[in-house]
Amino acid sequence: MTGGQTTIVAGIEIPSTDPLFLAVVLGVHIPLGIACVAIGAIAILSPKRRGSHSRFGSIYFWCLLALSASATFLSIIRWDENYHLFILGAWSLACAWLGRTALQHHWRHWVRVHIAGMGLSYILMLVAFYVDNGKQLPVWKDLPHFTYWLIPLVVGIPFVVRALLWPPLARERS
């Protein structure tokens, strides 16, 4: 699609010169990605009760839905280069949907399903970011490509497991 042409913005190479692609990347996708990372972190670190955790968790979900929509659009435009990012985004959204639905409908073991779904959603979103941008980031650019997939999983999954096993967070409510 791009014929090898790129655009450099703030030292980051964007693999296109297409104005529509750049508008979606710069005007929608990047701001939504930053919002998801920040708002998701606030939800993760908030006390687990109604209030800030619920509010920021909902905002995270809706921002992730919009981020997934923009990722889908960008992937369709450059399918051969981005299909793996589409798959990661779809899995991230599916995990968030599962976690949110378990909470809303109070499924059996809903607390654990919620923690696992939302936690994996956040991790997969970060994997997609690093897989796409790691080659241009300080420190990351010196690492082998497989570590862009591995590091977020190796760092994130123990936190999810800890949350699942830590009694105050995972205790089933009656």
C-alpha positions as semicolon CSV with decimal commas, in nm:
position;residue;x (nm);y (nm);z (nm)
1;M;0,000;0,000;0,000
2;T;0,268;0,251;0,094
3;G;0,526;0,154;-0,165
4;G;0,791;0,173;0,107
5;Q;0,710;0,533;0,195
6;T;0,701;0,631;0,560
7;T;0,624;0,933;0,773
8;I;0,834;1,024;1,077
9;V;0,648;1,180;1,372
10;A;0,836;1,257;1,696
11;G;1,107;1,013;1,590
12;I;0,860;0,730;1,533
13;E;0,833;0,585;1,184
14;I;0,477;0,543;1,061
15;P;0,471;0,307;0,761
16;S;0,250;0,521;0,537
17;T;0,212;0,859;0,375
18;D;-0,161;0,814;0,316
19;P;-0,343;1,111;0,476
20;L;-0,640;0,902;0,593
21;F;-0,412;0,641;0,752
22;L;-0,208;0,912;0,925
23;A;-0,520;1,095;1,044
24;V;-0,656;0,778;1,204
25;V;-0,318;0,684;1,355
26;L;-0,236;1,029;1,491
27;G;-0,584;1,162;1,564
28;V;-0,760;0,853;1,693
29;H;-0,550;0,543;1,748
30;I;-0,253;0,685;1,941
31;P;-0,468;0,902;2,174
32;L;-0,697;0,605;2,243
33;G;-0,398;0,379;2,309
34;I;-0,252;0,627;2,557
35;A;-0,592;0,662;2,724
36;C;-0,630;0,284;2,753
37;V;-0,287;0,242;2,910
38;A;-0,337;0,526;3,160
39;I;-0,702;0,460;3,247
40;G;-0,645;0,085;3,266
41;A;-0,356;0,139;3,507
42;I;-0,575;0,363;3,725
43;A;-0,848;0,096;3,731
44;I;-0,594;-0,175;3,816
45;L;-0,446;0,027;4,101
46;S;-0,779;0,153;4,244
47;P;-0,941;-0,015;4,544
48;K;-1,162;-0,299;4,420
49;R;-1,509;-0,168;4,500
50;R;-1,772;0,057;4,348
51;G;-1,635;0,400;4,272
52;S;-1,310;0,477;4,096
53;H;-1,234;0,113;4,004
54;S;-1,576;0,067;3,842
55;R;-1,574;0,408;3,674
56;F;-1,222;0,377;3,531
57;G;-1,281;0,012;3,439
58;S;-1,585;0,112;3,232
59;I;-1,395;0,396;3,067
60;Y;-1,111;0,153;2,989
61;F;-1,356;-0,090;2,828
62;W;-1,515;0,173;2,604
63;C;-1,177;0,323;2,508
64;L;-1,052;-0,028;2,428
65;L;-1,358;-0,087;2,211
66;A;-1,282;0,233;2,017
67;L;-0,911;0,142;2,002
68;S;-1,005;-0,198;1,859
69;A;-1,224;-0,030;1,599
70;S;-0,940;0,197;1,488
71;A;-0,698;-0,100;1,491
72;T;-0,940;-0,296;1,274
73;F;-0,956;-0,011;1,024
74;L;-0,577;0,027;1,019
75;S;-0,530;-0,349;0,985
76;I;-0,768;-0,370;0,692
77;I;-0,575;-0,097;0,511
78;R;-0,243;-0,279;0,564
79;W;-0,361;-0,639;0,619
80;D;-0,043;-0,821;0,514
81;E;0,165;-0,615;0,760
82;N;-0,090;-0,583;1,043
83;Y;-0,309;-0,893;1,059
84;H;-0,127;-1,011;1,373
85;L;-0,206;-0,677;1,540
86;F;-0,572;-0,723;1,447
87;I;-0,569;-1,067;1,612
88;L;-0,406;-0,929;1,929
89;G;-0,659;-0,646;1,941
90;A;-0,950;-0,883;1,889
91;W;-0,826;-1,110;2,169
92;S;-0,773;-0,810;2,397
93;L;-1,127;-0,688;2,336
94;A;-1,269;-1,040;2,375
95;C;-1,096;-1,079;2,712
96;A;-1,226;-0,740;2,829
97;W;-1,576;-0,828;2,711
98;L;-1,558;-1,159;2,900
99;G;-1,438;-0,989;3,218
100;R;-1,700;-0,716;3,197
101;T;-1,984;-0,959;3,117
102;A;-1,888;-1,188;3,407
103;L;-1,911;-0,887;3,639
104;Q;-2,240;-0,760;3,499
105;H;-2,416;-1,097;3,512
106;H;-2,245;-1,232;3,825
107;W;-2,155;-1,562;3,667
108;R;-2,028;-1,842;3,884
109;H;-1,671;-1,744;3,986
110;W;-1,735;-1,404;3,828
111;V;-1,463;-1,234;4,033
112;R;-1,194;-1,463;3,895
113;V;-1,330;-1,441;3,540
114;H;-1,340;-1,061;3,570
115;I;-0,982;-1,040;3,700
116;A;-0,847;-1,280;3,438
117;G;-1,039;-1,122;3,151
118;M;-0,954;-0,762;3,228
119;G;-0,594;-0,843;3,323
120;L;-0,529;-1,041;3,006
121;S;-0,698;-0,769;2,804
122;Y;-0,452;-0,511;2,936
123;I;-0,152;-0,742;2,880
124;L;-0,256;-0,824;2,521
125;M;-0,302;-0,454;2,446
126;L;0,056;-0,393;2,565
127;V;0,185;-0,689;2,361
128;A;0,028;-0,534;2,049
129;F;0,191;-0,200;2,128
130;Y;0,537;-0,347;2,178
131;V;0,514;-0,581;1,878
132;D;0,425;-0,282;1,660
133;N;0,655;-0,020;1,814
134;G;0,931;-0,203;2,002
135;K;1,176;-0,177;1,715
136;Q;1,168;0,202;1,751
137;L;1,173;0,240;2,130
138;P;1,484;0,308;2,337
139;V;1,619;-0,010;2,501
140;W;1,349;-0,223;2,329
141;K;1,502;-0,166;1,984
142;D;1,814;-0,353;2,097
143;L;1,616;-0,662;2,199
144;P;1,528;-0,955;1,971
145;H;1,181;-0,935;1,816
146;F;1,037;-1,231;2,011
147;T;1,089;-1,036;2,335
148;Y;0,827;-0,782;2,223
149;W;0,579;-1,068;2,257
150;L;0,734;-1,230;2,561
151;I;0,820;-0,950;2,805
152;P;0,467;-0,810;2,854
153;L;0,340;-1,167;2,909
154;V;0,620;-1,261;3,150
155;V;0,575;-0,940;3,349
156;G;0,194;-0,919;3,336
157;I;0,075;-1,276;3,388
158;P;0,227;-1,310;3,739
159;F;0,029;-1,001;3,844
160;V;-0,292;-1,157;3,713
161;V;-0,213;-1,486;3,887
162;R;-0,135;-1,300;4,210
163;A;-0,466;-1,115;4,188
164;L;-0,647;-1,444;4,130
165;L;-0,482;-1,605;4,432
166;W;-0,475;-1,309;4,673
167;P;-0,779;-1,363;4,897
168;P;-0,909;-1,003;4,925
169;L;-0,922;-0,968;4,548
170;A;-1,046;-1,310;4,442
171;R;-1,281;-1,410;4,723
172;E;-1,617;-1,500;4,579
173;R;-1,891;-1,270;4,702
174;S;-2,225;-1,413;4,797
